[in-house]
Amino acid sequence: MSKVIEGLRYSESHEWVKVDGEFAFIGVSDFAQAEMGDITYVDVPSVDDEFAKGEEFGALESVKASSDLYMPVGGVVVEVNDAVVDAPELVNQDAYENWLIKIQMSDPAEAEGLMDAAAYNEFTAK
């Protein structure tokens, strides 16, 4: 069974959000990385790029598949995790430690609409 962390919010497209004031760290869930297999490439946006909730912001590629990434909350990219871009396998090693982007949220209330850990566990069990 994949790991789910309490205190994070989850989207149906398997991104997680860690809210920190008006900022949010965004990554992919352990469930998503396990389904994909060995991740070989991470495509993330540039700092200052702006996205609405639900908009595609990047992609992960693995030996098995390519998967688009969607914004769980809207905002402006303030930081990109270059370590993950340089070493995509970090996402496989720990999907929650190795976030992809940090954004300044345009509407922090959007995070409230995402699933909590219990709801995400239920969602992925289906």
Backbone torsions as a table, in degrees:
resi	resn	phi	psi	omega
1	MET	NA	140.6	-177.6
2	SER	-77.6	156.6	-177.7
3	LYS	-81.4	136.8	174.5
4	VAL	-128.9	134.8	-175.3
5	ILE	-104.5	128.7	175.2
6	GLU	-63.4	145.6	175.6
7	GLY	94.0	-15.1	174.4
8	LEU	-94.0	162.3	173.9
9	ARG	-112.5	149.6	-173.7
10	TYR	-128.6	145.3	176.8
11	SER	-103.3	163.3	178.8
12	GLU	-68.1	-18.4	177.4
13	SER	-93.6	13.9	170.9
14	HIS	73.7	24.7	168.5
15	GLU	-91.5	150.6	173.8
16	TRP	-114.3	156.5	-179.8
17	VAL	-131.2	130.0	171.9
18	LYS	-112.7	110.1	-177.4
19	VAL	-82.3	133.2	178.6
20	ASP	-137.2	86.9	-175.1
21	GLY	66.4	-124.9	179.2
22	GLU	-88.4	-0.5	-179.4
23	PHE	-103.9	161.8	176.2
24	ALA	-146.6	136.9	171.3
25	PHE	-93.5	139.0	-178.3
26	ILE	-126.8	133.4	176.6
27	GLY	-145.8	-169.3	176.8
28	VAL	-110.4	150.1	-176.3
29	SER	-72.8	160.3	176.2
30	ASP	-59.5	-38.4	177.3
31	PHE	-57.0	-46.5	-177.5
32	ALA	-64.5	-46.2	-178.2
33	GLN	-66.3	-35.2	178.7
34	ALA	-65.9	-39.7	178.7
35	GLU	-65.5	-35.9	-175.9
36	MET	-78.0	-29.5	-173.8
37	GLY	85.3	-156.2	-174.6
38	ASP	-66.8	114.8	-179.0
39	ILE	-80.0	129.1	-174.1
40	THR	-112.4	-15.8	-176.7
41	TYR	-154.6	137.2	176.9
42	VAL	-122.1	123.4	177.9
43	ASP	-109.9	115.1	179.6
44	VAL	-125.5	159.9	-179.0
45	PRO	-75.7	-179.8	178.6
46	SER	-95.1	157.6	173.5
47	VAL	-57.5	141.7	-178.7
48	ASP	82.3	-5.8	173.5
49	ASP	-69.1	141.4	-178.7
50	GLU	-116.8	139.5	-177.7
51	PHE	-136.3	146.7	172.0
52	ALA	-89.2	157.9	175.4
53	LYS	-54.5	133.7	178.2
54	GLY	89.7	-10.9	-179.0
55	GLU	-78.1	146.2	177.6
56	GLU	-70.4	131.9	-179.5
57	PHE	-122.0	-5.3	-179.8
58	GLY	174.3	-162.0	-179.0
59	ALA	-157.7	156.3	170.6
60	LEU	-117.2	141.0	174.7
61	GLU	-122.4	140.2	176.8
62	SER	-130.0	178.2	177.5
63	VAL	-63.6	-24.6	-177.3
64	LYS	-93.9	-34.9	-169.1
65	ALA	-161.1	169.6	170.4
66	SER	-118.0	138.2	-177.1
67	SER	-133.6	126.3	177.8
68	ASP	-73.0	151.3	177.6
69	LEU	-109.1	138.1	-177.6
70	TYR	-122.9	141.2	-178.6
71	MET	-67.3	118.9	176.1
72	PRO	-74.0	-24.9	175.6
73	VAL	-142.7	152.9	-179.5
74	GLY	-82.6	155.3	176.2
75	GLY	164.8	-172.1	-178.4
76	VAL	-111.0	133.3	179.2
77	VAL	-69.2	123.4	178.0
78	VAL	-108.9	-18.2	179.4
79	GLU	-157.1	145.5	176.3
80	VAL	-119.1	138.6	179.3
81	ASN	-82.7	92.3	-177.6
82	ASP	-62.6	-28.8	-179.8
83	ALA	-59.6	-39.8	-179.3
84	VAL	-73.2	-35.0	177.0
85	VAL	-64.4	-42.3	-179.2
86	ASP	-74.2	-30.7	-177.2
87	ALA	-136.8	78.1	-175.4
88	PRO	-56.0	-26.6	-178.8
89	GLU	-63.4	-15.8	176.4
90	LEU	-58.6	-33.7	178.9
91	VAL	-63.1	-38.2	177.3
92	ASN	-68.5	-36.6	-177.6
93	GLN	-67.8	-44.9	176.5
94	ASP	-156.3	99.7	-174.5
95	ALA	-65.8	-22.9	-176.9
96	TYR	-93.3	-29.2	177.7
97	GLU	-74.6	-32.5	-173.1
98	ASN	-103.4	77.2	177.1
99	TRP	-65.4	162.9	-178.0
100	LEU	-101.1	-51.7	-179.7
101	ILE	-138.1	156.2	172.0
102	LYS	-116.6	132.0	-178.9
103	ILE	-124.5	158.7	166.6
104	GLN	-97.1	116.6	-173.8
105	MET	-70.9	140.7	176.1
106	SER	-80.3	-30.1	178.4
107	ASP	-146.5	92.1	-177.3
108	PRO	-54.9	-22.6	179.3
109	ALA	-64.7	-22.4	179.3
110	GLU	-59.2	-33.0	-179.0
111	ALA	-63.6	-28.9	179.7
112	GLU	-63.0	-27.1	-177.9
113	GLY	-80.4	-6.1	-179.7
114	LEU	-85.4	166.6	-179.2
115	MET	-74.4	145.2	170.2
116	ASP	-87.0	179.7	-175.0
117	ALA	-57.7	-43.7	-177.9
118	ALA	-63.7	-44.8	-179.4
119	ALA	-66.1	-37.5	-179.7
120	TYR	-69.3	-39.3	175.5
121	ASN	-57.3	-44.7	179.0
122	GLU	-63.5	-42.9	-179.7
123	PHE	-61.3	-44.0	-176.9
124	THR	-79.1	-15.0	178.9
125	ALA	-77.4	-15.7	-177.0
126	LYS	-71.3	NA	NA
